[in-house]
Amino acid sequence: MASQQRGRLELIWGNEPMVELKRIYWSRQALRLAYSAAIVWLAVSVVLALMPKGDVGAANSKSTVTEVFRSLVDSVLAAVALPGLLLVVLFIVAVVVHGRDVRRRDPVRRFSRQQRREGMARAGGQCEMEAGLRRRCSRPAEHGDHFYPWSKGGSTTLQNFVAACARCNRAKGARIPSPGQQARIERRRRGYVVPESSVCVGDRRRLA
C-alpha cells in the first residue's frame, strides 16, 4: 500500500524539474567561500597583531613583562574581533542549514526494487555520471545513487535516481551536484530515454 501511494506521488511530482538547484548550489558555495575567507582574515589579523611595531622597543625597555603581555593580548583580541564574529555568524548559519537538511531527509533511504529496475532500464545499464571531458561514463552501472544527496534532503524517487558505477558513486559522495552537471545529464538523457519519458533529474523533499 505504501509503495503504491509512493508511486502515485512520483507520478504527480516526478516530472517537476528541480529549478531550485542553482540557488541551493551557489548559496552553499558562497557559504563555504565566506567561511574560508573568514579563516584567512582571522589568521592574517593574528599575524599582523603579533608583528612588532616601530616604537615598541623603546616602550618595552620601561615596561614590565606583564604590561607587554597584556598589551599584546589586547592587540590580538582587538584584531580578531571582527573576523571572529563573522566566523560565529557563519557557524550559526551552517548549523541552521544542516538542521533543515536533516528535517528534509526522506524516511526511506533505499530505492525500491521497482525504482531500481526502472532507473537501470532508463539508463540502459550504463553509468549516467560524467567521466573525462564531461562525457558520459562508459562503465556498467552497479548502483542506484541519489542525484541530489539523501543526506541533504534528496528524495528517494525515480526522478532523483541516477545509475552509477562504483567508481563514480564513490567520487560523487554526498556533494551537491552543480547546475551544469544537472543540465548535462538531462541533455545526455535525451539521447537514450524514450521520448514520452521525462529526462529531469534531481528531487528534494519539502520541509514538513
Secondary structure, 3 states (H helix, E strand, C coil): CHHHHHHHHHHHHCCCCCCCHHHHHHHHHHHHHHHHHHHHHHHHHHHHHHCCCCCHHHHHHCCCHHHHHHHHHHHHHHHHHHHHHHHHHHHHHHHHHHHHHHHHCCCCCCCCHHHHHHHHHHHCCECCCECHHHCECCCECCEEEECCCHHHCECCCHHHEEEECHHHHHHHCCCCCCHHHHHHHHHHHCCCCCCCCCCCCCCECCCC
